[in-house]
Amino acid sequence: MAETDETRDDEETTDVAVQDGPAAEDGEDQPLDLKVDIEKPSACERHVSVTVSRADIDRYLDDAYSTLMPTAAVPGFRAGRAPRKLVEQRFKSEVVDQVKGSLLMDSLTQISEEGSFAAISEPDLNLDAVELPEDGPLTFEFDIEVRPDFDMPKWKGLKIKRPKHDFTDEDIDKNLQQMLARYGQLAPHDGAADDGDYITANITSKADGKVVAEDEELVLRLRDTLSFSDAKLEGFAKLMKGAKAGDKKSTKVTVGAGAANEELRGKDVEVEFEVLEVKKLKLPELTEDFLQELGRFESEEALRDAVKQNLERQLEYAQQQKARGQITELLTESANWELPPGLLKRQSARELERAIMELRRSGFSESEIRARENSLRQNSAESTATALKEHFILERIAEEESIDVEDGDFEKEIFLMSMQSGESPRRVRAQLEKRGLMDVLRNQIVERKVMEAVQAEAKFTDEPYEPTKDDTEAVPLAIAGGGGDIPEAVEKAEEEAKADADQ
């Protein structure tokens, strides 16, 4: 329904109510006589010019005044007894504004229902610039982002390579050590840092001698790669090996193309590490009490079984990602339509959230997720464009195959994410709802189902699986500055780093 305005005269108040649209004689809403011209600046953009006939304007105005007459209060007349012309004069401004709003709303609704395009954003329409004319038709225009029109690629019978692996005791031992590291205790070490050790350090980055970013007392593990949110430092462990408390180490790092600070994209900045402390990690013993605390495991063998199941979930993720990458490449090879920069910018954050949720349901640790998150940030523009094109294609397949979310799908996804985070499913759901990510989760579920449908029709060739090496340390710091960090991600990462340091 249209909004209601109030007009006050002395102590009398009259509600001016305008219906959504005048009804035809048979009780159904009468469609508007619209002239709609659509221009296509790009595959995903439409510029729409709309003309509403004078007959429709007069019809809406007549209906609005007819609705108002029984309750209209005009000085000198009892409510509902004033002549029509006086009512029209007194309430013209309010009625015209409301009729304009109703005409615009009904026009947009009718255009949408007629299916001239599938909108993926709200219309960019300046309501204040639209005026209801005294004579002649009403005209207005707006820009809107839409799902592109394209010829559907053939998706049945694709040839796909699939990684396969049978996990050995050695695989389980290695992953168990990585998991126990999260529960280990960091003990101060007077000597030099070695591979796998931890350091507490202040980080400062400079461009042309000017400080552009800095952070204090970050706890970092010496690994081959140090991943910032906007760059990667290869050879980090080699750089810091042998460092002691009080030492300073410097190197140059190239800022990534997706950095928030556009001026420094592709340029080198100097990064200095001031070592405050060196620490050794002491892993916990697998005592009966610790096994219970870890997950109510009855024995070390039960723990190892859980580790193997987690590895198998990660293998499943690798299989899905491998297949998805090949499917995306095959399906989007002819999708050469351009995407609006504004759409890419808005969608990049949601694509990042989707990727993180997928990693959480697949059992990756927070440190592994942060490393992959930073990598996604550094290639956000390219990865978002690919993901959007893939989404449009998968969405079409979902519509054609009647694939949608079913009862229990959300609960299953949320349960898997809660297992990774250690939080209750109720709390995980509350966080998703608070951040407005339930629609992202829905898209993720639908897209996965579509991928399963595509794979069910595909022809697979098995290949050896190479587990991802855990050789990247990630920090939520943009070395080029520019405020590129998501506050929630930074806060959570800092809390986890502090918790690791306190254990």
WOJO-V852048 format. One line per field, one symbol per residue. psi: psi as a letter, one per 30 degrees, with the letter a starting at -180 (. if undefined). A space follows every 50 residues. Layout:
# WOJO-V852048
psi->???
This chain:
# WOJO-V852048
psi->lllklkkkjcgkkkkjkklekkklfgflkklkikjjkklielegkkjkkk kkleeeeeeeeeeeeeeeeffkjkkfklkgfkkeeeeeeegeeeeeeeee eeeeeeeeeeeeffhfljkgllkikjeffkkjlelllkklllkkklklkl kklkfkgkkkkkkkkjkleeeeeeeeeeefffglkjkkkfalklkflkkk lkkkkkkhfkkfkllkhkjkkjlekjjlfglkjkgeeeefkfklkflkkl lkkkklfgkejefgkflklkkkjjkekkkkkjklkileeeeeeeghkfle eeeeeeeeeeeeeeeeeeeeeeeeeeeeeeegfgigkkkkeeeeeefeee eeeeeeeeeefggkleeeeeeeeeeeefheeeeeeeeeeeeeeeeeeeee ghklklkfeeeeeeeeeeeefglkeeeeeeeeeeghgeeeeeeeeeeeee eeeeefflkkkklkkjkkkigkkkkhkjffaghgkkeeeeeeeeeeeeee ef.
